[in-house]
Amino acid sequence: MRWRITLAFALVACAGLMLLLAARAANMPGNKPDEKKADEKKAEDKPAAKYEIPYRLTDTKHIVVRAKINGKGPFNMVVDTGAPAIFIPKSVAKKAKVEENEKGLVDFDSFEIEGGLKVEKARGRVEDLVQLDGMNSMGLAGVELHGVIGYNVLARYRIEYDFTKDKLVFEPLAKFDPPPLVPLGGKGNTDIQSMGPMVKMLAAFLGLKPNFDMVPRGFTGLEYEEADGKVTIKSVLPGSPAEKAGLKAGDVITSVKTVSVDSGKDLHKALEKAGVGTKWRFYITRGGKEEEIVVELGKGL
């Protein structure tokens, strides 16, 4: 009889302890329904990170950014919302060591766009596009094109295009995922793709040679703003070529080499073909005095 009473007391004590622990857990920060809703609202209200992506306009007026694929590169990629996905030719796939799966698709281990944007779960196709073959063979773009970034990546972001500046702004969309890339089946239109080798042969027959050299773009490491016909340095990245040369926030850039700078477009044009290791003379106004500062450009991505 005594052992039954003892067991009953033990059960009551355990039940009481469990209720106490449950009550304490419910009162812990973040476990109350109202607090959870508040935390979720804070997460929604928190502004998404924005990425400033350096770009260039080719001679054919295509927007090109640089990207590393599986840590290899950088590769010059055309930004094209009309393309359904990332497309890279077989030569790039070989360098980046990517392989197609049984559905003809590629899941990249990593895909990083210059400017610090790492695209998660990037997927694409390996295909020699006749458009890129033709443009590269005849040197129409002024730079070698290595692939295309299409809708399945671009649709993840709100993108700001301002051709008076040298960077695009990518802002992630928190609640939107583009439809998954699905193979269409079949071999597609092989007639148009067969034109690629024909264009190469025609270019060789006509004596046309690509008019580009693969020279990495130089990196200055400064951010600027423009107002009232002046381009003023807004900030300088620590350890960047600009900081090492002595450029400072508040400096007004009046010219670079022989190019007068009255707008961001002028500055972009002046540095458009500046390569790594080249030295550029920046003429600035600081505290009412004119100064000349030589910047040796560094390596970006």
Backbone hydrogen bonds in HBPLUS format (Angstrom, degrees):
<---DONOR---> <-ACCEPTOR-->    atom                        ^
c    i                          cat <-CA-CA->   ^        H-A-AA   ^      H-
h    n   atom  resd res      DA  || num        DHA   H-A  angle D-A-AA Bond
n    s   type  num  typ     dist DA aas  dist angle  dist       angle   num
A0004-ARG N   A0001-MET O   3.14 MM   3  5.30 127.5  2.42  97.8 111.2     1
A0005-ILE N   A0001-MET O   3.21 MM   4  6.62 155.6  2.28 150.5 156.4     2
A0006-THR N   A0002-ARG O   3.00 MM   4  6.30 161.3  2.04 152.9 158.3     3
A0007-LEU N   A0003-TRP O   2.96 MM   4  6.09 156.7  2.01 140.3 146.4     4
A0008-ALA N   A0004-ARG O   2.94 MM   4  6.16 153.7  2.01 145.0 152.2     5
A0009-PHE N   A0005-ILE O   2.99 MM   4  6.31 161.0  2.03 151.9 156.1     6
A0010-ALA N   A0006-THR O   2.99 MM   4  6.24 152.7  2.06 146.4 154.3     7
A0011-LEU N   A0007-LEU O   2.94 MM   4  6.21 157.1  2.00 150.1 155.5     8
A0012-VAL N   A0008-ALA O   3.01 MM   4  6.27 158.7  2.05 150.4 156.1     9
A0013-ALA N   A0009-PHE O   2.92 MM   4  6.12 158.0  1.97 147.6 153.7    10
A0014-CYS N   A0010-ALA O   2.92 MM   4  6.17 161.2  1.96 150.4 155.2    11
A0015-ALA N   A0011-LEU O   2.97 MM   4  6.15 160.9  2.01 147.8 153.2    12
A0016-GLY N   A0012-VAL O   2.94 MM   4  6.15 156.4  1.99 146.8 153.5    13
A0017-LEU N   A0013-ALA O   2.90 MM   4  6.15 156.0  1.96 148.9 155.6    14
A0018-MET N   A0014-CYS O   2.94 MM   4  6.18 159.3  1.98 152.0 156.9    15
A0019-LEU N   A0015-ALA O   3.00 MM   4  6.26 157.7  2.05 148.0 153.9    16
A0020-LEU N   A0016-GLY O   2.94 MM   4  6.18 154.3  2.00 146.5 153.9    17
A0021-LEU N   A0017-LEU O   2.90 MM   4  6.18 162.3  1.94 152.6 156.8    18
A0022-ALA N   A0018-MET O   2.88 MM   4  6.06 159.0  1.93 147.5 153.7    19
A0023-ALA N   A0019-LEU O   2.90 MM   4  6.09 154.3  1.97 145.1 152.0    20
A0024-ARG N   A0020-LEU O   2.93 MM   4  6.21 158.1  1.97 149.2 155.3    21
A0025-ALA N   A0021-LEU O   2.85 MM   4  6.06 158.3  1.90 149.4 155.8    22
A0026-ALA N   A0022-ALA O   2.94 MM   4  6.14 152.0  2.02 143.6 151.1    23
A0027-ASN N   A0023-ALA O   3.08 MM   4  6.32 137.6  2.27 139.1 150.1    24
A0027-ASN N   A0024-ARG O   3.08 MM   3  5.07 126.2  2.38  93.2 107.5    25
A0028-MET N   A0025-ALA O   3.20 MM   3  5.20 157.0  2.26  99.8 106.8    26
A0031-ASN N   A0028-MET O   3.05 MM   3  5.66 164.5  2.08 142.3 143.2    27
A0035-GLU N   A0032-LYS O   2.98 MM   3  5.14 114.0  2.43 100.5 116.9    28
A0036-LYS N   A0032-LYS O   2.85 MM   4  6.15 155.9  1.91 160.1 167.9    29
A0037-LYS N   A0033-PRO O   2.99 MM   4  6.26 159.5  2.03 150.1 155.1    30
A0038-ALA N   A0034-ASP O   2.93 MM   4  6.16 152.4  2.01 142.0 150.2    31
A0039-ASP N   A0035-GLU O   2.80 MM   4  6.07 154.9  1.86 148.6 155.3    32
A0040-GLU N   A0036-LYS O   2.89 MM   4  6.14 158.2  1.94 149.7 155.6    33
A0041-LYS N   A0037-LYS O   2.88 MM   4  6.11 152.0  1.96 144.7 152.7    34
A0042-LYS N   A0038-ALA O   2.87 MM   4  6.14 152.4  1.95 146.0 153.7    35
A0043-ALA N   A0039-ASP O   2.98 MM   4  6.25 154.4  2.04 145.6 152.3    36
A0044-GLU N   A0040-GLU O   3.01 MM   4  6.31 148.0  2.12 142.0 150.6    37
A0045-ASP N   A0041-LYS O   2.84 MM   4  6.08 152.6  1.91 148.7 156.5    38
A0046-LYS N   A0042-LYS O   2.92 MM   4  6.04 133.0  2.15 144.0 155.6    39
A0051-TYR N   A0170-PHE O   2.84 MM 119  5.07 162.2  1.87 146.5 152.6    40
A0170-PHE N   A0051-TYR O   2.84 MM 119  5.07 165.3  1.86 150.9 154.6    41
A0053-ILE N   A0168-LEU O   2.72 MM 115  5.00 162.2  1.75 152.0 156.2    42
A0168-LEU N   A0053-ILE O   2.82 MM 115  5.00 161.5  1.85 143.0 142.2    43
A0055-TYR N   A0166-ASP O   3.42 MM 111  6.28 153.6  2.50 142.4 142.6    44
A0056-ARG N   A0064-VAL O   3.00 MM   8  5.41 145.1  2.12 145.6 156.3    45
A0064-VAL N   A0056-ARG O   2.97 MM   8  5.41 160.3  2.01 158.5 164.7    46
A0058-THR N   A0062-HIS O   2.96 MM   4  5.29 162.3  1.99 147.3 152.5    47
A0061-LYS N   A0058-THR O   2.83 MM   3  4.87 160.2  1.87 110.2 113.7    48
A0059-ASP N   A0141-ALA O   2.88 MM  82  4.83 167.4  1.89 133.4 131.1    49
A0079-VAL N   A0063-ILE O   2.88 MM  16  5.58 164.7  1.90 154.1 157.7    50
A0065-VAL N   A0077-MET O   2.93 MM  12  5.41 159.6  1.97 156.4 156.6    51
A0077-MET N   A0065-VAL O   2.78 MM  12  5.41 176.0  1.78 174.1 173.5    52
A0114-GLU N   A0066-ARG O   2.83 MM  48  5.58 174.3  1.83 158.7 158.8    53
A0067-ALA N   A0075-PHE O   2.96 MM   8  5.30 150.8  2.05 140.6 149.9    54
A0075-PHE N   A0067-ALA O   2.76 MM   8  5.30 156.8  1.81 146.8 153.5    55
A0068-LYS N   A0112-GLU O   2.78 MM  44  5.21 157.6  1.83 151.7 157.9    56
A0112-GLU N   A0068-LYS O   2.99 MM  44  5.21 164.5  2.01 153.0 156.7    57
A0069-ILE N   A0072-LYS O   2.85 MM   3  5.21 146.5  1.97 153.0 153.9    58
A0072-LYS N   A0069-ILE O   2.88 MM   3  5.21 165.7  1.90 116.4 120.2    59
A0070-ASN N   A0110-SER O   2.86 MM  40  4.69 172.5  1.86 136.8 139.3    60
A0146-HIS N   A0076-ASN O   2.78 MM  70  5.21 159.0  1.82 149.3 155.4    61
A0078-VAL N   A0147-GLY O   2.92 MM  69  6.28 167.2  1.93 144.5 141.9    62
A0149-ILE N   A0078-VAL O   2.79 MM  71  6.01 169.6  1.80 162.2 162.5    63
A0080-ASP N   A0149-ILE O   3.01 MM  69  6.01 176.6  2.01 164.1 164.1    64
A0083-ALA N   A0080-ASP O   3.20 MM   3  5.64 158.2  2.25 109.1 115.2    65
A0151-TYR N   A0083-ALA O   2.71 MM  68  5.98 168.9  1.72 157.7 155.3    66
A0152-ASN N   A0084-PRO O   3.22 MM  68  6.14 149.4  2.32 119.3 126.8    67
A0125-ARG N   A0086-ILE O   2.86 MM  39  6.29 152.7  1.93 155.8 163.1    68
A0087-PHE N   A0148-VAL O   2.90 MM  61  5.06 154.8  1.96 138.2 145.7    69
A0148-VAL N   A0087-PHE O   2.87 MM  61  5.06 155.9  1.92 146.5 152.9    70
A0088-ILE N   A0125-ARG O   3.06 MM  37  6.53 156.2  2.12 158.1 165.6    71
A0127-GLU N   A0088-ILE O   2.85 MM  39  5.99 149.4  1.94 139.2 148.5    72
A0093-ALA N   A0089-PRO O   3.03 MM   4  6.33 161.2  2.07 152.6 158.7    73
A0094-LYS N   A0090-LYS O   2.92 MM   4  6.09 149.0  2.01 145.5 153.0    74
A0095-LYS N   A0091-SER O   3.21 MM   4  6.46 156.3  2.27 138.7 144.3    75
A0096-ALA N   A0092-VAL O   2.86 MM   4  6.08 160.5  1.90 155.6 161.1    76
A0097-LYS N   A0093-ALA O   2.86 MM   4  5.74 109.9  2.35 132.2 147.9    77
A0098-VAL N   A0093-ALA O   3.03 MM   5  5.23 162.9  2.06 144.1 149.6    78
A0097-LYS N   A0094-LYS O   3.27 MM   3  4.96 148.3  2.37  92.1 101.4    79
A0101-ASN N   A0105-LEU O   2.73 MM   4  5.51 154.9  1.80 155.3 163.6    80
A0104-GLY N   A0101-ASN O   2.98 MM   3  5.37 164.6  2.00 118.2 121.2    81
A0106-VAL N   A0124-GLY O   2.80 MM  18  5.14 147.7  1.91 144.7 145.3    82
A0124-GLY N   A0106-VAL O   2.90 MM  18  5.14 154.2  1.96 142.3 150.8    83
A0108-PHE N   A0122-ALA O   3.08 MM  14  5.74 154.3  2.15 152.6 160.0    84
A0119-VAL N   A0111-PHE O   2.87 MM   8  5.52 161.1  1.91 176.0 172.2    85
A0113-ILE N   A0117-LEU O   2.79 MM   4  5.17 158.3  1.83 161.5 159.9    86
A0117-LEU N   A0113-ILE O   3.25 MM   4  5.17 140.3  2.42 154.6 155.6    87
A0133-ASP N   A0129-LEU O   3.01 MM   4  6.25 166.7  2.02 156.1 160.5    88
A0134-GLY N   A0130-VAL O   2.89 MM   4  5.96 165.5  1.91 149.4 152.9    89
A0135-MET N   A0131-GLN O   3.07 MM   4  6.25 165.6  2.10 147.3 151.3    90
A0136-ASN N   A0132-LEU O   2.88 MM   4  5.92 163.1  1.91 152.4 157.3    91
A0137-SER N   A0133-ASP O   2.91 MM   4  5.98 156.6  1.97 146.4 153.4    92
A0138-MET N   A0134-GLY O   3.15 MM   4  6.28 152.0  2.23 145.4 151.6    93
A0139-GLY N   A0135-MET O   2.87 MM   4  5.72 110.7  2.36 133.0 149.2    94
A0140-LEU N   A0135-MET O   3.01 MM   5  5.13 144.3  2.15 143.1 149.0    95
A0139-GLY N   A0136-ASN O   3.30 MM   3  4.92 147.8  2.41  90.4  99.7    96
A0153-VAL N   A0150-GLY O   3.17 MM   3  6.00 159.4  2.21 123.6 129.3    97
A0154-LEU N   A0150-GLY O   3.06 MM   4  6.12 174.5  2.06 154.8 154.2    98
A0155-ALA N   A0151-TYR O   2.88 MM   4  5.43 164.8  1.91 148.3 150.0    99
A0156-ARG N   A0153-VAL O   3.10 MM   3  5.76 163.6  2.13 118.6 123.8   100
A0157-TYR N   A0154-LEU O   3.14 MM   3  5.79 168.0  2.15 121.2 123.9   101
A0173-LEU N   A0156-ARG O   2.82 MM  17  5.65 157.9  1.87 161.3 154.4   102
A0158-ARG N   A0171-GLU O   2.72 MM  13  5.00 163.4  1.75 146.1 149.3   103
A0171-GLU N   A0158-ARG O   2.91 MM  13  5.00 150.0  2.00 137.0 146.5   104
A0160-GLU N   A0169-VAL O   2.86 MM   9  4.97 157.5  1.91 141.7 149.3   105
A0169-VAL N   A0160-GLU O   3.26 MM   9  4.97 161.5  2.30 132.8 138.3   106
A0165-LYS N   A0162-ASP O   2.96 MM   3  5.70 164.9  1.98 122.5 127.0   107
A0194-SER N   A0190-THR O   3.00 MM   4  6.05 137.3  2.18 139.4 149.4   108
A0195-MET N   A0192-ILE O   3.08 MM   3  5.40 157.7  2.13 107.0 114.1   109
A0196-GLY N   A0193-GLN O   3.22 MM   3  5.85 161.8  2.25 115.3 119.5   110
A0199-VAL N   A0195-MET O   2.81 MM   4  6.08 151.8  1.89 157.9 164.8   111
A0200-LYS N   A0196-GLY O   3.12 MM   4  6.46 159.4  2.16 152.8 158.4   112
A0201-MET N   A0197-PRO O   2.96 MM   4  6.18 157.6  2.01 146.5 152.3   113
A0202-LEU N   A0198-MET O   2.87 MM   4  6.10 153.9  1.94 146.2 153.8   114
A0203-ALA N   A0199-VAL O   2.88 MM   4  6.11 157.6  1.93 150.6 156.3   115
A0204-ALA N   A0200-LYS O   3.03 MM   4  6.31 158.4  2.08 147.5 153.0   116
A0205-PHE N   A0201-MET O   2.91 MM   4  6.12 153.8  1.98 145.1 152.8   117
A0206-LEU N   A0202-LEU O   2.94 MM   4  6.16 150.3  2.03 149.1 156.3   118
A0208-LEU N   A0203-ALA O   2.82 MM   5  5.01 148.8  1.92 158.6 155.6   119
A0207-GLY N   A0204-ALA O   3.13 MM   3  5.00 149.5  2.23  95.6 104.8   120
A0215-VAL N   A0213-ASP O   2.86 MM   2  5.73 119.1  2.24 115.2  98.0   121
A0276-VAL N   A0216-PRO O   3.30 MM  60  6.07 138.8  2.48 145.7 148.7   122
A0218-GLY N   A0274-ALA O   2.74 MM  56  5.49 159.9  1.78 149.5 143.5   123
A0219-PHE N   A0298-GLY O   2.79 MM  79  4.81 140.9  1.94 126.1 132.7   124
A0298-GLY N   A0219-PHE O   3.00 MM  79  4.81 165.1  2.02 143.3 138.9   125
A0242-ALA N   A0220-THR O   2.94 MM  22  5.39 147.7  2.04 168.6 159.1   126
A0237-LEU N   A0221-GLY O   2.89 MM  16  5.32 167.7  1.90 155.2 159.0   127
A0223-GLU N   A0235-SER O   2.89 MM  12  5.21 166.6  1.90 155.4 155.1   128
A0234-LYS N   A0223-GLU O   2.59 MM  11  5.38 145.1  1.71 136.3 147.6   129
A0235-SER N   A0223-GLU O   3.16 MM  12  5.21 156.0  2.22 133.9 136.5   130
A0225-GLU N   A0232-THR O   2.86 MM   7  5.44 153.7  1.93 154.5 163.2   131
A0232-THR N   A0225-GLU O   2.83 MM   7  5.44 162.7  1.86 174.9 170.5   132
A0227-ALA N   A0230-LYS O   3.00 MM   3  5.43 150.8  2.08 147.7 156.6   133
A0230-LYS N   A0227-ALA O   3.01 MM   3  5.43 145.7  2.13 111.8 121.6   134
A0253-ILE N   A0231-VAL O   2.86 MM  22  5.64 151.4  1.94 169.8 177.2   135
A0233-ILE N   A0251-ASP O   2.85 MM  18  5.45 167.3  1.86 163.4 166.6   136
A0250-GLY N   A0233-ILE O   2.80 MM  17  5.36 166.4  1.82 148.6 151.5   137
A0240-SER N   A0237-LEU O   3.14 MM   3  5.46 158.7  2.19 133.9 132.3   138
A0244-LYS N   A0240-SER O   2.99 MM   4  6.27 167.2  2.00 159.1 162.9   139
A0245-ALA N   A0241-PRO O   2.97 MM   4  6.08 146.2  2.09 143.8 152.3   140
A0246-GLY N   A0242-ALA O   3.17 MM   4  6.38 129.6  2.43 135.8 148.1   141
A0247-LEU N   A0242-ALA O   2.99 MM   5  5.40 150.0  2.08 162.4 155.5   142
A0246-GLY N   A0243-GLU O   3.07 MM   3  5.13 134.4  2.28  97.1 110.0   143
A0251-ASP N   A0248-LYS O   3.13 MM   3  5.81 162.6  2.16 137.1 138.8   144
A0252-VAL N   A0285-THR O   3.12 MM  33  5.09 171.8  2.13 143.7 146.2   145
A0285-THR N   A0252-VAL O   2.81 MM  33  5.09 141.4  1.96 136.5 149.3   146
A0254-THR N   A0283-TYR O   2.76 MM  29  5.62 162.8  1.79 155.1 160.5   147
A0261-VAL N   A0254-THR O   2.79 MM   7  5.08 175.5  1.79 130.9 129.4   148
A0255-SER N   A0283-TYR O   3.33 MM  28  5.18 154.0  2.40 137.3 137.5   149
A0283-TYR N   A0255-SER O   2.84 MM  28  5.18 176.2  1.84 160.5 159.2   150
A0256-VAL N   A0259-VAL O   2.93 MM   3  5.33 154.8  1.99 150.8 155.1   151
A0259-VAL N   A0256-VAL O   2.95 MM   3  5.33 162.1  1.98 137.1 135.6   152
A0257-LYS N   A0281-ARG O   2.81 MM  24  5.11 157.6  1.86 152.3 156.2   153
A0266-ASP N   A0263-SER O   3.10 MM   3  5.24 122.5  2.44  97.7 111.2   154
A0267-LEU N   A0263-SER O   3.20 MM   4  6.62 157.2  2.26 148.6 154.2   155
A0268-HIS N   A0264-GLY O   2.90 MM   4  6.09 159.7  1.94 148.4 154.2   156
A0269-LYS N   A0265-LYS O   2.94 MM   4  6.10 156.5  2.00 144.4 150.8   157
A0270-ALA N   A0266-ASP O   2.91 MM   4  6.13 152.4  1.99 146.4 154.0   158
A0271-LEU N   A0267-LEU O   3.12 MM   4  6.33 149.0  2.22 147.0 153.8   159
A0272-GLU N   A0269-LYS O   3.39 MM   3  5.02 160.8  2.43  95.8 101.2   160
A0274-ALA N   A0271-LEU O   3.18 MM   3  5.07 170.0  2.19 110.9 110.6   161
A0278-THR N   A0275-GLY O   3.24 MM   3  5.69 162.9  2.27 128.3 130.2   162
A0277-GLY N   A0297-LEU O   2.83 MM  20  5.19 163.3  1.86 135.9 140.6   163
A0297-LEU N   A0278-THR O   2.95 MM  19  5.74 156.7  2.01 170.6 164.1   164
A0280-TRP N   A0295-VAL O   2.90 MM  15  5.34 163.4  1.93 146.4 149.7   165
A0295-VAL N   A0280-TRP O   2.90 MM  15  5.34 169.0  1.91 152.9 153.6   166
A0282-PHE N   A0293-ILE O   2.75 MM  11  5.18 175.2  1.75 159.0 158.4   167
A0293-ILE N   A0282-PHE O   2.86 MM  11  5.18 169.5  1.87 154.8 158.4   168
A0284-ILE N   A0291-GLU O   2.91 MM   7  5.36 162.1  1.95 152.3 157.8   169
A0291-GLU N   A0284-ILE O   2.86 MM   7  5.36 161.1  1.89 147.8 152.0   170
A0286-ARG N   A0289-LYS O   2.78 MM   3  5.31 162.7  1.81 159.4 159.4   171
A0289-LYS N   A0286-ARG O   3.05 MM   3  5.31 165.4  2.07 113.6 117.1   172
